[in-house]
Amino acid sequence: MSRSVIDRKPPSQRPAAPTPGDRPKPGDRKPVTALTPALYIVATPIGNLGDLTMRARDILAAADLVACEDTRITGKLLTAFGLKRPLIAYNDHNADKVRPTLLDALHQGKAVALVSDAGTPLVSDPGYKLVRDVAAAGLTVTAAPGPSALLTALVLAGLPTDRFLFAGFLPPKSGARRTALGELAAVPATLVFYESGPRLAASLADMAAVLGDRPAAVARELTKLFEEVRRDPLSALAAHYAEAGPPKGEIVVVVGAPAAQAASADTLDAALRRALADNSTRDAAALVAGETGLPRKQVYARALELAREQARETE
């Protein structure tokens, strides 16, 4: 097991957290007086306020309107940097109603900034529909890149980064979750998921059952004082969080790709027979697909054939 926690220096040696006295003064940098009319996709810190880029700050300082998931959270961010701009909530609950208002503002030549509560907008939020409609209307969309929990966890996990798939949040119930994992089992790439603390142990156990005991990492509190990255096989991670209880903070799970191996017909049948002894046909196929890296449909078809043969033998 590998575990890392950053910033173990004594408090006197740590960089000071931003305070109201550290906010940029009007004379610190030349203020931005105007922005070109456009929709600006602005990444905001996922924990450490120091990660807000200078360009992002300039956009937020000059935008005519800031669309955000939660006005209270974004209001605190702006206050931390001495900024005050008009805010409008744009989230899963009101996106269809608010989107026309934002489009009208853009048609009027205004600069609109879109932010999420933390990180890069459009990753697990409804922003893509706004980008789609703005682009379809022939209006300008641009981005100020920056913090992302997805990419931060990926580069800290110690797993291959040349090919990866972000799968967002898995379904909350185990049956649906295992079905979703089965669809991903044969993907030849590192898998990245977001997860909540209360569901983490159960999700890791389902991952181990469906994907096989792959190397993985659980990253949480990224860029914050108690940042933690715990690296272990999925089964060990599941056991740890089942015993330790739900962890706090935003959580990203990174799972290694399936082992590249060619399974012979005999090897496949042997693996399926073992799996069918204790699992349903569907679950057995998902397990073996994860172990062998073979396409799930191919493995499921063979599992059905073997299940029928076993049924005939017992008649």
Disulfide bonds with the S-S distance in Angstrom:
none
